[in-house]
Amino acid sequence: MAVNKKVPLRKCVATGEMLPKKEMIRVVRSKEGEVSVDVSGKKPGRGAYVSKSEKAIDIARKKNVLGHQLDVKIPEEIYEELILLIRRESIL
């Protein structure tokens, strides 16, 4: 008898889509207020998930969705890092 594992779903803050956690990128705000990209998905702190698409990153940037979710100003470097991660994965 095969046991189906439950796939954890997360909601993209930019597009509102429910997607598997592995298809998302997590952005984290630490207690000190530092914002970073969490590739492992296990860093401590308040997190928000964004789809692995440049369209979702553009929406998040324009509407400041990540800033609202994490209650902090998101540096431009974070958006650039997200786009680099997406492009690197699409090459592989």
C-alpha positions as protocol buffer text, in pm:
chain_id: "A"
residue {
  index: 1
  type: MET
  ca { x: 0 y: 0 z: 0 }
}
residue {
  index: 2
  type: ALA
  ca { x: 157 y: 328 z: -113 }
}
residue {
  index: 3
  type: VAL
  ca { x: 157 y: 617 z: 129 }
}
residue {
  index: 4
  type: ASN
  ca { x: 120 y: 959 z: -32 }
}
residue {
  index: 5
  type: LYS
  ca { x: 323 y: 1225 z: 145 }
}
residue {
  index: 6
  type: LYS
  ca { x: 148 y: 1554 z: 200 }
}
residue {
  index: 7
  type: VAL
  ca { x: 316 y: 1834 z: 5 }
}
residue {
  index: 8
  type: PRO
  ca { x: 340 y: 2154 z: 212 }
}
residue {
  index: 9
  type: LEU
  ca { x: 181 y: 2449 z: 32 }
}
residue {
  index: 10
  type: ARG
  ca { x: 259 y: 2816 z: 79 }
}
residue {
  index: 11
  type: LYS
  ca { x: 90 y: 3129 z: -56 }
}
residue {
  index: 12
  type: CYS
  ca { x: 288 y: 3369 z: -275 }
}
residue {
  index: 13
  type: VAL
  ca { x: 258 y: 3719 z: -127 }
}
residue {
  index: 14
  type: ALA
  ca { x: 282 y: 3875 z: -475 }
}
residue {
  index: 15
  type: THR
  ca { x: 48 y: 3661 z: -687 }
}
residue {
  index: 16
  type: GLY
  ca { x: -169 y: 3496 z: -420 }
}
residue {
  index: 17
  type: GLU
  ca { x: -111 y: 3148 z: -569 }
}
residue {
  index: 18
  type: MET
  ca { x: -87 y: 2843 z: -346 }
}
residue {
  index: 19
  type: LEU
  ca { x: 221 y: 2649 z: -455 }
}
residue {
  index: 20
  type: PRO
  ca { x: 441 y: 2373 z: -311 }
}
residue {
  index: 21
  type: LYS
  ca { x: 696 y: 2512 z: -66 }
}
residue {
  index: 22
  type: LYS
  ca { x: 984 y: 2389 z: -285 }
}
residue {
  index: 23
  type: GLU
  ca { x: 865 y: 2610 z: -571 }
}
residue {
  index: 24
  type: MET
  ca { x: 888 y: 2922 z: -356 }
}
residue {
  index: 25
  type: ILE
  ca { x: 1164 y: 3143 z: -219 }
}
residue {
  index: 26
  type: ARG
  ca { x: 1144 y: 3261 z: 142 }
}
residue {
  index: 27
  type: VAL
  ca { x: 1245 y: 3610 z: 249 }
}
residue {
  index: 28
  type: VAL
  ca { x: 1309 y: 3650 z: 623 }
}
residue {
  index: 29
  type: ARG
  ca { x: 1320 y: 3939 z: 869 }
}
residue {
  index: 30
  type: SER
  ca { x: 1524 y: 3862 z: 1179 }
}
residue {
  index: 31
  type: LYS
  ca { x: 1448 y: 3997 z: 1526 }
}
residue {
  index: 32
  type: GLU
  ca { x: 1714 y: 4265 z: 1463 }
}
residue {
  index: 33
  type: GLY
  ca { x: 1521 y: 4380 z: 1156 }
}
residue {
  index: 34
  type: GLU
  ca { x: 1768 y: 4247 z: 899 }
}
residue {
  index: 35
  type: VAL
  ca { x: 1613 y: 4114 z: 577 }
}
residue {
  index: 36
  type: SER
  ca { x: 1768 y: 3821 z: 391 }
}
residue {
  index: 37
  type: VAL
  ca { x: 1683 y: 3557 z: 132 }
}
residue {
  index: 38
  type: ASP
  ca { x: 1637 y: 3216 z: 295 }
}
residue {
  index: 39
  type: VAL
  ca { x: 1726 y: 2948 z: 41 }
}
residue {
  index: 40
  type: SER
  ca { x: 1704 y: 2664 z: 295 }
}
residue {
  index: 41
  type: GLY
  ca { x: 1363 y: 2774 z: 424 }
}
residue {
  index: 42
  type: LYS
  ca { x: 1469 y: 2719 z: 784 }
}
residue {
  index: 43
  type: LYS
  ca { x: 1614 y: 3050 z: 907 }
}
residue {
  index: 44
  type: PRO
  ca { x: 1451 y: 3185 z: 1221 }
}
residue {
  index: 45
  type: GLY
  ca { x: 1238 y: 3495 z: 1192 }
}
residue {
  index: 46
  type: ARG
  ca { x: 928 y: 3627 z: 1019 }
}
residue {
  index: 47
  type: GLY
  ca { x: 907 y: 3490 z: 666 }
}
residue {
  index: 48
  type: ALA
  ca { x: 721 y: 3561 z: 346 }
}
residue {
  index: 49
  type: TYR
  ca { x: 713 y: 3341 z: 36 }
}
residue {
  index: 50
  type: VAL
  ca { x: 745 y: 3454 z: -326 }
}
residue {
  index: 51
  type: SER
  ca { x: 701 y: 3241 z: -639 }
}
residue {
  index: 52
  type: LYS
  ca { x: 1013 y: 3155 z: -836 }
}
residue {
  index: 53
  type: SER
  ca { x: 920 y: 3381 z: -1126 }
}
residue {
  index: 54
  type: GLU
  ca { x: 1052 y: 3719 z: -1229 }
}
residue {
  index: 55
  type: LYS
  ca { x: 692 y: 3835 z: -1277 }
}
residue {
  index: 56
  type: ALA
  ca { x: 617 y: 3768 z: -909 }
}
residue {
  index: 57
  type: ILE
  ca { x: 933 y: 3954 z: -802 }
}
residue {
  index: 58
  type: ASP
  ca { x: 833 y: 4254 z: -1016 }
}
residue {
  index: 59
  type: ILE
  ca { x: 485 y: 4257 z: -861 }
}
residue {
  index: 60
  type: ALA
  ca { x: 634 y: 4233 z: -511 }
}
residue {
  index: 61
  type: ARG
  ca { x: 872 y: 4521 z: -587 }
}
residue {
  index: 62
  type: LYS
  ca { x: 611 y: 4751 z: -742 }
}
residue {
  index: 63
  type: LYS
  ca { x: 344 y: 4694 z: -477 }
}
residue {
  index: 64
  type: ASN
  ca { x: 595 y: 4670 z: -186 }
}
residue {
  index: 65
  type: VAL
  ca { x: 421 y: 4348 z: -78 }
}
residue {
  index: 66
  type: LEU
  ca { x: 728 y: 4207 z: 100 }
}
residue {
  index: 67
  type: GLY
  ca { x: 772 y: 4533 z: 292 }
}
residue {
  index: 68
  type: HIS
  ca { x: 413 y: 4519 z: 412 }
}
residue {
  index: 69
  type: GLN
  ca { x: 431 y: 4149 z: 505 }
}
residue {
  index: 70
  type: LEU
  ca { x: 760 y: 4178 z: 693 }
}
residue {
  index: 71
  type: ASP
  ca { x: 692 y: 4526 z: 835 }
}
residue {
  index: 72
  type: VAL
  ca { x: 1030 y: 4662 z: 721 }
}
residue {
  index: 73
  type: LYS
  ca { x: 1179 y: 4845 z: 421 }
}
residue {
  index: 74
  type: ILE
  ca { x: 1313 y: 4591 z: 173 }
}
residue {
  index: 75
  type: PRO
  ca { x: 1654 y: 4686 z: 27 }
}
residue {
  index: 76
  type: GLU
  ca { x: 1686 y: 4677 z: -353 }
}
residue {
  index: 77
  type: GLU
  ca { x: 1966 y: 4418 z: -316 }
}
residue {
  index: 78
  type: ILE
  ca { x: 1711 y: 4162 z: -190 }
}
residue {
  index: 79
  type: TYR
  ca { x: 1506 y: 4190 z: -510 }
}
residue {
  index: 80
  type: GLU
  ca { x: 1823 y: 4163 z: -719 }
}
residue {
  index: 81
  type: GLU
  ca { x: 1932 y: 3854 z: -524 }
}
residue {
  index: 82
  type: LEU
  ca { x: 1588 y: 3694 z: -578 }
}
residue {
  index: 83
  type: ILE
  ca { x: 1606 y: 3753 z: -955 }
}
residue {
  index: 84
  type: LEU
  ca { x: 1962 y: 3612 z: -968 }
}
residue {
  index: 85
  type: LEU
  ca { x: 1847 y: 3297 z: -784 }
}
residue {
  index: 86
  type: ILE
  ca { x: 1558 y: 3248 z: -1025 }
}
residue {
  index: 87
  type: ARG
  ca { x: 1779 y: 3296 z: -1331 }
}
residue {
  index: 88
  type: ARG
  ca { x: 2044 y: 3059 z: -1193 }
}
residue {
  index: 89
  type: GLU
  ca { x: 1782 y: 2786 z: -1136 }
}
residue {
  index: 90
  type: SER
  ca { x: 1632 y: 2828 z: -1483 }
}
residue {
  index: 91
  type: ILE
  ca { x: 1975 y: 2764 z: -1637 }
}
residue {
  index: 92
  type: LEU
  ca { x: 2016 y: 2438 z: -1446 }
}
